[in-house]
């Protein structure tokens, strides 16, 4: 019953004080690891408390659920920080463009609503865009930030300055949840020559339809891994907060066979428990096929030349032997 209650709160959104409290007490991403650095959040020695965060930063983090000005200041701060560190953090270009566009449009709307020209329609658009942008920051952007932190790209201070709490910074009264045993089933469809559509579902035996049963209780993210057909080389590894994902395959993937697998994670440092691992192949374009045929013709021609040369040498050796 408790898991159901938590799930319903999560799906309800982030527009009320109740959800504010819920986000403030999440422990889904506790005990993150620094890749290469070996730094672990001190779950073994105690939960991180708010006392470790400067009061100014703490106030900024809580503004996500504050006034219009406070929420806009957080969005503006987040966009400016990402732009300033774009080369180092490597943000998703489409996500950053959407954030920048929304920020700029919000600045105009907020100014207009404060002027004598502002109308009720302007205020409705402002409120809707603000809610959408804050939701984007607290879901997709936050998931990306945790992924970058987990990979060692961002520091603890970076996460705080962007306006997010780290997992475990909840006052310390909730224990870490056990990892989930629910296996993930992956279903792949080819969108075009370069993109695939990946649907993550709970594994339930024979279930080939592209349907989704929702997240398992307490789960907030999944890990998707794509390997070469021999299973030795990873070509894609990404945490996602979505059950439906469009993935761009790496360059050179056309015409090749791949293995894909996924695991549900309550915490990003959980040991992944992968479900079924289906294979899929990327199609070739007509240009690719023409290149393959042309390459085969060249290889056949070169083989014929080698055979002619070998035959010539044999004839010369026989003539030399007769003389």
C-alpha positions in Angstrom: 0.0 0.0 0.0 2.9 2.3 0.8 4.5 1.7 -2.5 1.2 2.4 -4.3 0.9 5.7 -2.4 4.4 6.7 -3.3 3.8 5.9 -7.0 0.6 7.9 -7.1 2.4 10.9 -5.6 5.2 10.7 -8.1 2.7 10.6 -11.1 0.7 13.5 -9.7 3.4 16.0 -10.6 5.4 18.5 -8.8 2.9 21.4 -8.3 1.8 21.0 -4.7 3.4 21.2 -1.3 2.8 17.5 -0.8 4.9 16.7 -3.8 7.5 19.2 -2.7 7.8 17.2 0.5 7.9 13.9 -1.5 10.8 15.1 -3.7 12.6 16.4 -0.6 12.5 12.9 0.9 13.3 10.7 -2.1 16.2 8.3 -1.6 16.0 6.6 -5.0 19.5 7.7 -6.1 21.4 7.5 -2.9 25.0 6.2 -2.6 26.1 7.4 -6.1 29.6 6.5 -7.1 32.3 8.7 -8.8 33.6 6.7 -11.8 37.3 6.6 -11.6 37.4 8.8 -8.4 36.0 6.1 -6.2 34.1 8.7 -4.1 31.0 7.2 -2.5 28.2 9.1 -0.8 28.5 8.1 2.8 25.5 5.9 3.2 27.6 3.5 5.3 28.4 6.3 7.8 25.1 8.2 7.8 22.8 10.2 5.6 24.0 13.5 4.3 22.2 16.4 5.9 21.2 19.9 4.9 24.0 21.2 7.1 26.5 20.3 4.4 24.9 22.8 1.9 25.3 26.6 2.2 22.1 28.4 3.2 22.0 30.4 0.0 22.3 27.2 -2.2 19.7 25.5 0.0 17.3 28.4 -0.5 17.9 28.3 -4.3 17.1 24.5 -4.4 13.8 25.1 -2.6 12.7 27.8 -5.0 11.6 25.2 -7.6 8.3 25.2 -5.6 8.3 28.9 -4.7 7.1 32.1 -6.4 7.1 32.8 -10.1 10.2 34.9 -9.8 11.9 32.2 -7.7 11.2 29.5 -10.2 12.2 31.6 -13.1 15.5 32.5 -11.3 16.2 28.8 -10.9 15.6 28.2 -14.6 17.7 31.1 -15.7 20.5 30.0 -13.3 20.4 26.4 -14.6 20.5 27.4 -18.3 23.3 29.9 -17.8 25.4 27.3 -15.8 24.9 24.6 -18.5 25.8 27.0 -21.3 28.9 28.1 -19.4 30.0 24.5 -19.0 28.6 23.1 -22.2 32.0 21.8 -23.5 32.7 20.0 -20.2 29.2 18.7 -19.3 28.1 17.8 -22.9 24.3 18.4 -22.4 21.8 17.0 -24.9 21.5 19.6 -27.6 17.7 19.4 -28.1 17.1 19.6 -24.3 19.4 22.6 -23.9 17.7 24.3 -26.9 14.3 23.7 -25.4 15.3 25.1 -22.0 16.9 28.2 -23.6 13.9 28.9 -25.7 11.5 28.4 -22.8 13.7 30.7 -20.6 13.7 33.4 -23.2 10.0 33.2 -23.8 9.3 33.2 -20.1 11.3 36.3 -19.6 9.2 38.1 -22.1 5.9 36.8 -20.7 6.8 37.7 -17.1 7.7 41.2 -18.2 4.6 41.6 -20.2 2.3 40.4 -17.4 3.8 43.1 -15.1 3.1 45.8 -17.6 -0.1 47.6 -18.4 -0.4 45.5 -21.6 -0.6 42.2 -19.8 -3.8 40.2 -20.2 -5.4 37.2 -18.5 -4.4 35.2 -21.6 -0.8 36.2 -21.2 -0.9 35.1 -17.6 -2.4 31.8 -18.5 0.4 31.2 -21.1 3.0 32.3 -18.6 1.8 29.9 -15.9 1.5 27.0 -18.3 5.0 27.5 -19.8 6.5 28.0 -16.3 4.9 24.8 -15.1 6.1 22.9 -18.1 9.7 24.2 -17.8 10.0 23.5 -14.1 8.7 20.0 -14.7 11.3 19.6 -17.5 14.0 20.7 -15.1 12.9 18.4 -12.3 12.5 15.3 -14.5 14.6 15.1 -17.7 17.3 17.7 -16.6 17.6 16.2 -13.2 17.9 12.7 -14.5 20.7 13.9 -16.9 22.5 15.7 -14.1 22.4 12.5 -11.9 23.8 10.5 -14.9 26.6 13.0 -15.4 27.4 13.0 -11.6 27.4 9.2 -11.6 29.9 9.3 -14.5 32.2 11.7 -12.7 31.5 14.6 -15.1 29.8 16.8 -12.5 30.8 17.4 -8.9 28.6 17.6 -5.8 28.9 21.4 -5.9 27.8 21.4 -9.6 24.6 19.5 -8.7 23.8 21.9 -5.9 24.5 25.0 -8.0 22.2 23.7 -10.7 19.4 23.6 -8.1 19.1 19.9 -7.1 19.6 18.0 -3.9 21.8 15.0 -4.0 20.3 11.6 -3.0 20.5 11.1 0.7 20.1 14.8 1.5 16.8 14.2 3.1 17.3 14.6 6.8 18.3 11.0 7.3 15.0 9.6 8.6 14.3 7.2 5.8 16.3 4.0 5.2 17.6 3.1 1.8 15.2 0.8 -0.2 16.3 -2.6 -1.4 17.0 -2.9 -5.1 14.2 -4.3 -7.2 14.0 -7.9 -8.4 11.6 -7.1 -11.2 13.2 -7.9 -14.6 12.9 -5.6 -17.6 11.9 -6.8 -21.0 13.1 -4.8 -24.0 11.2 -4.4 -27.3 12.9 -2.8 -30.2 11.5 -1.5 -33.5 13.5 0.2 -36.3 12.5 3.8 -36.9 14.9 4.4 -39.8 18.5 3.6 -40.8 19.9 5.4 -37.8 17.3 5.4 -35.0 15.6 2.6 -33.0 12.5 2.8 -30.8 13.0 1.0 -27.4 10.2 0.1 -25.1 11.0 -1.1 -21.6 8.4 -3.3 -20.0 8.2 -5.6 -17.0 9.1 -9.1 -18.1 6.1 -11.4 -18.0 7.0 -14.4 -20.1 5.4 -14.4 -23.5 4.6 -10.8 -24.2 5.6 -9.6 -27.7 3.2 -6.7 -27.9 4.6 -3.2 -27.5 2.7 -2.5 -24.3 3.8 -1.1 -21.0 2.7 -2.1 -17.5 4.3 0.9 -15.8 7.3 1.2 -13.5 7.8 -1.4 -10.7 7.1 0.0 -7.2 9.8 2.4 -6.1 11.6 2.4 -9.4 12.4 5.7 -11.0 14.9 4.9 -13.8 16.2 2.1 -16.0 19.5 1.3 -17.5 19.7 0.5 -21.3 22.8 -1.2 -22.7 23.5 -2.1 -26.3 26.3 -4.5 -27.2 27.8 -5.7 -30.4 26.7 -9.2 -31.6 29.6 -10.9 -29.9 28.7 -9.3 -26.6 32.1 -7.9 -26.0 31.8 -4.2 -26.9 29.3 -1.7 -25.5 28.1 0.8 -28.1 25.4 2.5 -25.9 24.8 2.8 -22.1 22.4 5.3 -20.7 20.1 5.8 -17.7 16.6 6.8 -18.6 13.4 7.9 -16.8 11.2 7.0 -19.7 9.7 3.6 -20.7 9.7 4.7 -24.4 13.0 5.8 -25.8 14.2 6.9 -29.3 17.9 6.0 -29.5 20.3 7.1 -32.2 22.7 4.3 -33.0 26.4 5.1 -33.3 27.9 5.8 -36.7 28.8 2.6 -38.6 25.9 0.6 -37.1 24.1 0.0 -40.4 23.9 -3.6 -41.5 25.2 -4.9 -38.2 23.7 -7.1 -35.5 23.3 -5.9 -31.9 22.3 -7.2 -28.4 20.1 -5.0 -26.2 19.3 -5.4 -22.5 17.8 -3.3 -19.7 17.5 -3.3 -16.0 15.2 -1.5 -13.6 17.1 0.5 -10.9 15.9 2.0 -7.6 19.4 3.5 -7.1 21.9 4.2 -9.9 24.5 2.2 -8.1 22.3 -1.0 -7.8 23.8 -4.0 -9.5 21.8 -4.3 -12.7 19.6 -7.4 -13.0 19.1 -7.7 -16.7 16.1 -9.5 -18.2 15.9 -11.1 -21.7 18.5 -9.9 -24.1 17.0 -9.8 -27.7 19.1 -9.1 -30.8 18.2 -6.7 -33.6 19.9 -5.6 -36.8 20.2 -2.2 -38.4 19.1 -1.9 -42.0 21.2 -0.8 -45.0 20.3 2.0 -47.3 20.5 1.5 -51.1 23.7 3.5 -51.0 25.1 1.1 -48.4 24.1 -1.9 -50.5 25.7 -0.4 -53.6 28.9 0.3 -51.6 28.9 -3.3 -50.4 28.4 -4.6 -54.0 31.1 -2.3 -55.3 33.5 -3.3 -52.6 32.8 -7.0 -53.4 33.5 -6.3 -57.1 36.8 -4.7 -56.2 37.7 -7.6 -53.9 36.8 -10.1 -56.7 38.8 -8.2 -59.3 41.9 -8.0 -57.0 41.6 -11.8 -56.4 41.4 -12.4 -60.1 44.5 -10.2 -60.6 46.4 -12.2 -58.0 45.4 -15.4 -59.6 46.6 -14.2 -63.1 49.9 -13.1 -61.6 50.3 -16.5 -59.8 49.6 -18.3 -63.1 52.1 -16.0 -65.0 54.8 -16.8 -62.5 54.1 -20.6 -62.8 54.4 -20.3 -66.6 57.7 -18.4 -66.3 59.1 -21.0 -63.9 58.1 -23.9 -66.3 59.8 -22.1 -69.3 62.9 -21.5 -67.2 63.0 -25.2 -66.3 62.9 -26.3 -69.9 65.7 -24.0 -70.9 
